[in-house]
Structures are given as C-alpha cells and as structure tokens.
Amino acid sequence: MTNGDEVRTLRDVAGTGPVRRAAPGAAGPAAQRPLRREDSVRNHVQILAAAEQLFTERGPRTVTMDLMAEAAGVGRATLYRRFPDPPAVAAALLDEHERILQGRLAFGPPPLGPRAAGPRGTPGSPDGLG
C-alpha cells in the first residue's frame, strides 16, 4: 500500500503519463510543486538518464554539457536552462536517487519497506523475540 505517490526509477518515468499530482488540499512536497509541461518532464528525465549513463561509462570529471545534451537528445539551451554545469546535473541525479530510495524505504516491500525484518530481538525480526 502506498500513500498515492508511486515509487519509480528514472527509466520508468520516461514516456509515462503526467507528473505526480497531489490531492486537492493535500500538504507536502508533491502538493507544493507546480505541474510541469509534459515535454519539460520528458527532457528532465532524458537528461538525468543520459547523465547517469555518461557518468558511469566515462567518469564524472570527463563529462561535458555538450556530451550530456547530445546523449539526452536535447539542445544545449534546454540543458543550460535547467542546469548551469555538470556538478548541478550530478546533484540533481543524486537527489533523484535519494528520493527513489526513500520511497522504497517508506512504502516498498521487504527487505526495505516498513514491514522489513529488523535486528534480532526487535518487532518483525525472524527470531520472534520482538
């Protein structure tokens, strides 16, 4: 069961429907974020996915904004509109990975989710002492 937010990876987000929408009157980060245009969301996902691949294959010190724009299939202006330099893209990528991990910890199935087995002697542990 989730709280209505879906836990997805970067690759899952590409090509899917609209950005997460909060319920009317809801509070929290999803409610505070303005909705973005579909092409803006798609470009953002493409940029982060391309950056992740380039950082993995070439190492973060050798990746340029031109390489990222080309790999993402977006123009340089589109890339620079959102990110001023490669470290800003890396920070956004880390933020996205952290958001995904936190979603899995909070709402995902074991071994990470809320019903995951804890250390011995705690509720939910396999020894049954908790």
DARA-V474309 format. One record per backbone hydrogen bond with DSSP energy under -0.5 kcal/mol. CO is the residue of the C=O (numbers start at 1). NH is the residue of the N-H. E is the energy in kcal/mol with one decimal. If there is no record, write none. Layout:
co={CO/CO}
nh={NH/NH}
e={E/E}
This chain:
co={6/9/10/13/23/28/29/37/38/39/40/41/42/43/44/45/46/47/48/49/50/51/52/53/54/54/55/59/59/60/64/65/66/67/68/69/69/75/76/77/78/79/79/85/85/86/87/88/89/90/91/92/93/94/95/96/97/98/99/100/101/102/103/103/104/109/109/113/119/122/122/125}
nh={8/13/14/16/26/32/33/41/42/43/44/45/46/47/48/49/50/51/52/53/54/55/56/57/58/59/59/62/63/63/68/69/70/71/72/73/74/79/80/81/82/82/83/88/89/90/91/92/93/94/95/96/97/98/99/100/101/102/103/104/105/106/107/108/108/112/113/116/122/125/130/128}
e={-0.7/-1.5/-1.2/-2.0/-2.4/-1.4/-1.4/-2.2/-2.5/-2.5/-2.3/-2.5/-2.6/-2.7/-2.4/-2.6/-2.5/-2.6/-2.5/-2.0/-2.8/-3.1/-1.8/-2.7/-3.0/-0.7/-0.9/-1.3/-0.5/-0.6/-2.1/-2.7/-2.4/-2.7/-2.3/-1.1/-2.1/-1.9/-3.0/-1.9/-0.9/-0.7/-2.6/-0.7/-1.4/-2.5/-2.3/-2.0/-2.3/-2.4/-2.4/-2.1/-2.2/-2.5/-2.4/-2.2/-2.4/-2.8/-2.0/-2.0/-2.6/-2.4/-2.6/-0.5/-1.6/-1.3/-1.5/-1.8/-1.7/-2.3/-0.6/-1.4}
